[in-house]
Every structure is written in C-alpha cells, then in structure tokens.
Amino acid sequence: SPPAAVSQVTVRDALNQALDEELERDERVFLLGEEVAQYDGAYKISRGLWKKYGDKRVIDTPISEMGFAGIAVGAAMAGLRPVCEFMTFNFSMQAIDQVINSAAKSCYMSAGSISVPIVFRGPNGASAGVAAQHSQCFAAWYGHCPGLKVVSPWSAEDAKGLLKSSIRDDNPVVMLESELLYGVPFEMSEQAQSKDFVIPIGKAKIERPGTHVTLVAHSRPVGHCMEAATVLSKEGVECEVINLRTIRPMDIETVEASVVKTNHLVTVEGGWPQFGVGAEICARIMEGPAFNYLDAPAVRVTGADVPMPYAKILEDNSIPQVKDIVFAVKKALNI
C-alpha cells in the first residue's frame, strides 16, 4: 500500500481543527474567554469558529477570569462541556479557586455524582519578552492537585489529539499550551488529521529511541531535547527522548522502562526547580524498580529559580537551552 500522506500543520491549526471538530460533533461543547469570538482569538486559535457556530457556542467574555471560569464550571456541572480559554495561564491565578475548589474537588466531594467535564486551556510557561507576569509554568502547580488531569502538548499531533481527548473527558482537564509553539509546523499524518484521532490522556510517547541516556520533557523543551540528541549523536551518545504529553496522571512506566534500558536519566522542563515536574519524576524513579538500574544520579535541567527577567540576554539564561541539556547529559554519563 502507498505510504500515508503526511502534511505540515502548525500547532495553531491543529488546535483550531480540534475545536472545530468537537464543536461540530457535540452541541454541548462551547468555547468562552477573552477575544475568542469576534477577534478570532488573541492567538488566532479560534479563527473562523465564531462565524461558523455563532454567539451561543463561541462567547467573548469580560476581562474577569474568576467570573468566566466560574460560569464555565457551573455550565459543566449543569451538563454542558465548556472549553475555557485563559489568555495566559498566569491569569488563571485569578480563577484558581474555581479550577481547584469548584472543578477539581467536586467529583470526589459529591461521591462521584457531580462530574465537571471542562477544559481550561491557553498558553503556559515562557513566551518571549513578556517578563515575569506572563512567563510562569504551571505544570507543577496544577499537576499537584488530585481531581485534575493535566496535559502539556509539544507537537501539532499532541495538540490535536490531547485537546480532543480533553474535551471528551468527564473530568476537569488543564491543557498547558506553549505560545512559542503556536506558529511551529510539524508533520502530521493523514490518520492524525482524521476526525476520529485522539491521544489517550496519561500516555507518554518515545519521540526518539536511544540506548545511553533517557531524556524526559514536556511542551517546548521536547524540541530542545530532540536537538540535543542530534548533537550528542554525532559524539556517539544515543539519547532516548520521551515526550511526557501528560503531567497528571504521569506515565512513569514508560520512563522506568527506558531507564532500565539506558541506566541514566535527565529531566528537562521550563518551570522552576523546587517541587517541579522533574523533581517528581526523580522521586518516582528512586522509589520504584528502575532505581537499581541507574548507573549515576538523575540530573534535572530546569528554568532558573527567579521570576522571569525582561531583558532578552537574561531571559535566554533563565530557560533551558540545548547546550544546557548537552552539558547535563555529559555530566550524567561522566564524559
């Protein structure tokens, strides 16, 4: 049979496709947030959807995160399936009471009788030149809370498949996108572009197999790991790159199986070091069966332990670069 057609799709278009397909598939789905309707979305993720679906399905809100997140949670409890867009996840702090106390805890506190099928989505982590108020990564914050599912896509395929799964899930899902990936094109198979394509929440993906060291990342740093793996490959070091895809529930089994094979672990993330995603992965590996296979301590590569500076040179030094990953791998392998 001929090879399946592969085309280049940006993360922005993949998210738009997913929203369009799910709005069409289920009339309970609706999108709300700042600028999502008439302006076509602050980042143009919802381009064309207001014209296609109208005011009831794509709703512009006032600049009041706590207000519209609360409306969305109430709508979810009443049987709708809202997608609540935050213009950046830093502003979800305004609404964290709704996300945690109203959405995450309701199913458990109601003994399972109240489900809250809602997706909170938007850009998370560092963008470019927007300083500390707009650059924080919330993967560790939201990944900390039982009752939430937390997904963090890298590629266009991740973005589409995870958003569709998140909308169909009966639990509250926090979807942490990257503004810097929106315009990046990725190869997407014909299968990934079909209306039935979903990626199961809670499953990591091995983006590149390798034998010498396991690199684990999520969101934009997955791309940095792929670049670092290419550089290291020229020096005879073969990295296995794991794209976590989901922060909670975390697929530690895939990481364990890889560590058993490579005997070395390096975690990479844009967030802060203390209580971070990498810290959790290291702890789980230490407590589990893969610990006895480690030939060296695990190494974390993280953002700097400071609020994000505004100056470009300082910003570059505050988020992990390819060279930092290469350095960490050599440290782990003692070369």
N, C-alpha and C positions, 0 to 999 in steps of 0.2 A: 504494500500500500504506500502511496506517496506520503512524504513527511507532512505533518500537520502545519498549517500556515501559522507563522509567528509574526506579530507586528509590534512596533514600538508604541507604547502607550505611557503617557505621563501619569504620575500618581494622582494629580488633579483630575484627569479624565477618568481614571479608574474609580475614584470616589464618586464622581458625578454619575458614572454608569451604574454603580451600585445603588445610589439613592434613587435614580430614575426607575430602575428595575423593581426595587422594593416598594416604591410609591405606587407603581402600576400593579404590582402583584397583590397588594393587601391595602384595602381602603382605610384600615385603621392607622396606617403609618402616616405621620406628618412631621414636617421639619419646622423648627422655630429657633429664632435667635436674632442677633443684631445684623441688619443688612442682608439677610439671606434671600429676601424676595425681590423687591424692585431693583435693587442694585446688583443682583445676581451673585451675592456672596462677597464678603470682604476679600476672600482669596479666590473668588470665582469657582468654588467647589459646586455651588448650586446653580450654575449658569443654565438658564433656559427652563428651570423647573417651575418657577412661578408662572411663567407664560403658559406652560403646559398644564399645570394642575390647579392653579388659581389660589385665591386667598385662604381657603379653608385648609389647604394641605401644606402651604409654604407661607409661614407667618413672620412678618417683621415685628420685632418687639422693641419696647423702650430699652434704654441703657440701664437695665436693672437685673443683674444676674440672679439675685436671690428671688426676685419676683417671677421671672420666666422659668427658672429651674423649678420653682415651687408649682407653678401652673402645669409644667410638664409632668412632674411626679404625680400630681393629682389626676391628670389625664390618664397616666399609665395605670393607676390604681382603679380607675373607672372603666378600663378595658381598651383604651387606645394604645398605640405603640409609638410614642414620641421619639424623635431624634433632636436632641437639644445641643445646639452648637454654641460653644464659647469662643469668642474672638481670639482669646488665647487662654490656655489653662491657668495662667496666673490669675485671671479674673474669676475662675471657678472658686477661688478663696472666698469671694463674696457669697457664694452659694453652697459652701461646703457643708453647712448644716442640712440643706436639702439632700445633697448627694449621700452623706453618711447617715444622718439621723432619720431622714424621711424615706430615702430609697433603699440603702444597703441593709438596714436593720429590720425592715417591715416584714419580710417573709418569715424570718426566724421568730420575731416577737408575736406574730399572729399565728404561730404554729403551722405555717405553710398556707394559710387561707388567703393571704394578700400577696399576689405576685406583682412586681413592679417592672414590666418589660419596657425599659427605657435605655437609650444610648446617649451618653454625654460625650460629645466629640469636638475636636478642634486641635489647633497646633499646640505642641508641648515642647519644653526644652528651649535651647538656644536658637534664635534666629540670627540675624546679622545687624549689628549696630543699634540694638534696641535696649541695651543696658539691663540693669538688674530686675526692673519691674516686669519685664516681658521675656525673661530668659531661663526661668527655673524649670527643672524637670520634676514632674510629679509622680513618676512611676513608683518610687518608694513610698510616697505618701498614700496613694490610693491602693497600691499593692499590699499595704499593711492591713487593710480593712476587710474582715470577713463579710460576706454578703455581696461584695462587688466582684465582677470579673474585670480584668484589666488587660487590654490588648495594645500592642505597640508595633505597628507595621513598618517595614522597610521598603519593599518593592511595590510596584503597581499591583502585582498579583496579590501580595499580602493585603494591601489596602482594600481591594475589591472584595476578596474572599472573606476577610475578617469583618468588614462593615456589614456585609450581607448576613453573616452568622450572628453578629451582634444584634442586628435589628430583629432577627427571628428568635433570639434567645428570650426566655421568660424572666431572666434576671436582669438587674441593672448592670450595664456594661460601660466602663470608661474606656474610650478609644483615644489613645495619645498619638496624634499625627506629628509630622515634622514640617514646619513651614518651608524649610530649605530643600525638602524633597518634592514639594508640590509640582515644580516645573521639570523634574528629572524624568526622562523617558527610560522605561525598562522594557525588555522583551516580554511579550505576553502571548501565550499560546491560544489557539482557537478555543480550546477547552475552557481556559480561564476567562475568555470573553463571552462564554455562553451564560444564559440567564439562570442556569442551574448551579453555577460554580459557587461553592462555599469552601472555606477553610475551617476545619474544626478548631474551636477555642481550646487552648490548653495543649497544643502540639507544636513543638519546635521543628525547625527544618535544617537539615545539614546542607548548607549552601556550597560547601567545598569540602570534599573528603581529604583527609591527611593522616599522617602517622606519627608525627613528632610532638605536636602540641595542640591542645584544644583551645580555640578562641571562642568565647561566648559573648554575644552582644545583642542589642535590640535597637530598633529605629535606625537613625542615620549612621551610628558607629559600625553597623554591619558592613556598610560600604567601605569604611576605613579599614576594617579587618580584612576584607577581600583584597584591598590594595596592598596592605602589609603582607598578606600571604603571597601575593605575586612577587613582591620584593624579596621576601625570605626564600622563596622557591629557587631563585637564582643563586642563593648561597647554600642550597642543598637542604633547607629546612622546609618540611611539608606541614602546613597548618591545616587542621580541621576547623572550619568556620561554622559555628552554629548560630542561626538566626532564631532567637527565642520566640518571637512573634507574640507570645502571651506572657505577661508578668504574673498574673494570677488567674487560674491555678497554674503554677510553674511546672514545666515539663522537665523535672530533674532527672528522669530516667534516661532521656536522650543524652544529657550531659554526662551522667555516670557511665553510660556505655562507651562514650567517646574517651573519657578519662582512663577507663580500664585499658583502652587500646593505646592511647598516646602517652600515658603516665605523667602528663603535665597539663596545667590549667592556667589560662589567663582570661580574666573577665574585663570587658570594656563597656563603659557607659558614659553618657554626657552629664549625668547627675553628680551630686556631691558624694564624697566617700563615706561619711558616717551614716550607718544604718541603711546603706544603699542596696541596690539590686545585686551588685557584685558581692557585697558582704553576706547577703542571704544565700547566694549560690555557694560561696566558700564554706559557710556554716553547714549547709545541707550535705555537701560533699564530705566534709570532715565527719559528720555524724553517720554517714552511710557506708555501704560496702565498697565504694570506689576509693575511699581514703587509703586503704592498704596498697593501692596500685600507684599512688603518687610517688614520684622519684624526687620531687622538690616541692617547696611550699607553693601554694597557689599565689598568683600575683594579680592585684586589681589595678586597672587603668581607669581613672575617673576624671570628672571635672575638678578644677581647683576648689579648695574649701573656702571660697569667697563669694559674695554676691557678684554677679557678672559685671565686669568693668565695661565702660562705654568705648574707650579707645581701642581701635582695631588691633594694634600690636598686643595689648593686654588681653583682649578677647581671645586671640589666637592661642595665647599661652594659658588660657583658662579652660579650654576644651581639648579633649584628646585628639592628637594628630597622628598620622600614620607613623611618623618617626617614634612617637611615644610607645606605640604598640610593638614596633620592631625592637625597641630597647627592652620592653618588658619580656618579650619572648626570649631574647638572648639572656636576660637575667634568669628566667625560669629554667632555661636549658644550660646555664652556666657556660656560655660561649662568648 
